[in-house]
Amino acid sequence: MNVDLFEFDLPESLIALRPASPRDSARMLVVEPERLLDQRITDLAGFLRAGDVVVANDTKVIPARLVGVRIRDGHQARMTVTLHKREGLDRWRAFVKPAKKLHLDETVQFDAQQTAEGLSACVVEKAEGGEVVFEFNRSGAALDRAIAERGSMPLPPYIASHRAEDKADRHDYQTLFATHEGAVAAPTAGLHFTPAVKAAIEQCGASVITVTLHVGAGTFLPVKAEDTADHRMHSEWGSLSSEAANILNDCRQRGGRIVAVGTTSLRVLETAAKPDGSFEAWQGDTAIFITPGYRFKAVDLLFTNFHLPRSTLFMLVSAFCGLERIQAVYRYAIEQKYRFYSYGDACLLYRAAQDAKGVDILSETRS
């Protein structure tokens, strides 16, 4: 599909630079097949049924942005490094700026003292788009501690370009479910959840479970290809436990609905699901790229934030609701001044009815 189909104009004033306080006071646009409802996050449980299963991502964001120095022939070059996928106990795949000034086998020092005892990393692989693989001089837990001591929270570019990361972000950019360290971007739909919201969901007879997807910095990259078929997704590591698989299978058998909290949870579920929509334990890398025409196997409702134009996430929600429908939804959200992106408001999307080929039946009928 032509990527221009996923373009829209967003006033800069609607980009949220701080989350709502309290978190569950944010707005929620409920997108049913035939109507839109303006609600609040605190109303979420009212749209769920007994037997539904709400699936959140329990990844935890690490302070993955590092600043270092490359020294060559006595000359220094400052490097900004954003880690995005762990490749081993001492290896991370990362995006580097300016990558052109960094060669294979060169070392980046991440301590001002630039001594052998400081944290450093050697370039062992270079790829397109400023991507490199670093081999660090520390490993395992020791490397994790060193990154935590020196790194800063990797705020999305549309926030970082307006203000610096601060102490509040260390808390604000983690979800209620954050448990397993490894993400370099927050699963932002989960940022809206509070203990009260979770309790209300459980009180209505629905259940809340978690999966893991370590979100990479590739989630912020724009789609530069002219056609979606030419875009390369960066893989991310995820897992679905056998316990979670059993709960999801029971939900299906009872006629309950599966509600994904965020596109990251949805991508795990759609990767792990069998063609018949059943589940078994799964873990590994996923680079699933969901665009209109995709036939959903697992997820019935999607609770998510408002996404960037021309992004893979906007393409995903277009597949979920139908492109024409989601374009109308976003126009409405902009008119009503909903707050966009990571710290913004949310929407609850009902999946469009699809035929066996993944075509949105309602859109076909309207046309």
Summary of the structure (lengths in Angstrom):
residues: 367
radius of gyration: 20.9
end to end distance: 18.4
largest distance: 68.4
contacts: 1220
relative contact order: 0.19
helix: 32%
strand: 29%
